[in-house]
Amino acid sequence: MKHIKRLWLPFILLFICGVLQGAKPVKMWGKLQVKGNQLCSEAGEPITLRGVSYGWHNLWPRFYNKHTVKWLKNDWHCTVLRAAMGTVIEDNYIENPEFALECMNKVIKAAIKNNLYVIIDWHTYYPQKEEAKAFFGMMAQKYGKYPNIIYEIYNEPMEDTWDSVKEYAREVISEIRKYDPDNIVLVGSPHWDQDLHLVAESPLEGFDNIMYTLHFYAATHSQELRDRAQAAWEKGIPIFVSECAGMEASGDGPLNMEEWQRWIDWMEQHKMSWVKWSLSDKNETCSMLIPRAHKNGGWTDDVIKIYGRHVRRFVRQYNQDIFDKK
């Protein structure tokens, strides 16, 4: 009898893996929409996306491939991925658009194939309006028909005023809407996506399915920023946490696990979607992997740094109910 059980064990494990890998977030929720301050499914039910962000494409291009997308879905249980296309630093999109698009297209196409939502992120710190309009117009024409797509049009405005960010957003969103009338667009705010009080005082008008990004690093940002975001949310501002982590804002230094958990509890309480930074292998706390991690995934704990192990645990924990379904 014990021998028979041993024979069946591999088949049982294969069945379990098949169930887990069968989760299809986009098939489950369809085309996303914003209702009030909440991200909702096509059916109008509030949902929460949880996942990870790739590091800058121009610094860690080796991870931009279909295999990591599949691994992050099946093993980490992500429902959303963020493809961070660098438009500054060396070898960026402005300087080398062909290579940037090659990286981005691999991740976007794989996300579509794997039924994941994917954020197309214009990863910069200062406005490049004309280049952004041309890029997002191109992306909307190519991918706007897919419900998987989310556009993040300006990663982290640093020294811009909210008025200038609004003007930038109006022009870029208008370009997107020529070809894609309804997929979600994420808009940043001044000072690294933290001035949500300014957004609440004067939000964008004339567009549907717009959300505003909040970025935090738990060892630097705590209750004061949560209070600011809470006040904006209570005024009806829909918030999407498109980049966050547990260490200092520099991306380095020790993790503050207590504050990080407070942030997660707050986001979960408000059904706010969140994405952890970043899938990379730099010698810093916020890089999830060590350099010998394989470019195609299949990562075991010995190549995932402590921070990355916590990220994987959090994503799996809070997405468990989704991946328990076929």
Secondary structure, DSSP 8 states (H G I E B T S, - for coil): -HHHHHHHHHHHHHHHHHHHHT--HHHHH-S-EEETTEEE-TTS-B---EEEEE--TTT-GGG-SHHHHHHHHHTT--SEEEEEEESSSTT-TTT-HHHHHHHHHHHHHHHHHTT-EEEEEEE-SS--HHHHHHHHHHHHHHHTTSTTEEEE--S--SS--HHHHHHHHHHHHHHHHTT-SSS-EEE--HHHHT-HHHHHHS---S-SSEEEEEEEETTT--HHHHHHHHHHHHTT--EEEEEEESS-TTS-S---HHHHHHHHHHHHHTT--EEEEEE---SSTT--B-TTS-TT----GGGB-HHHHHHHHHHHHHTHHHHT--
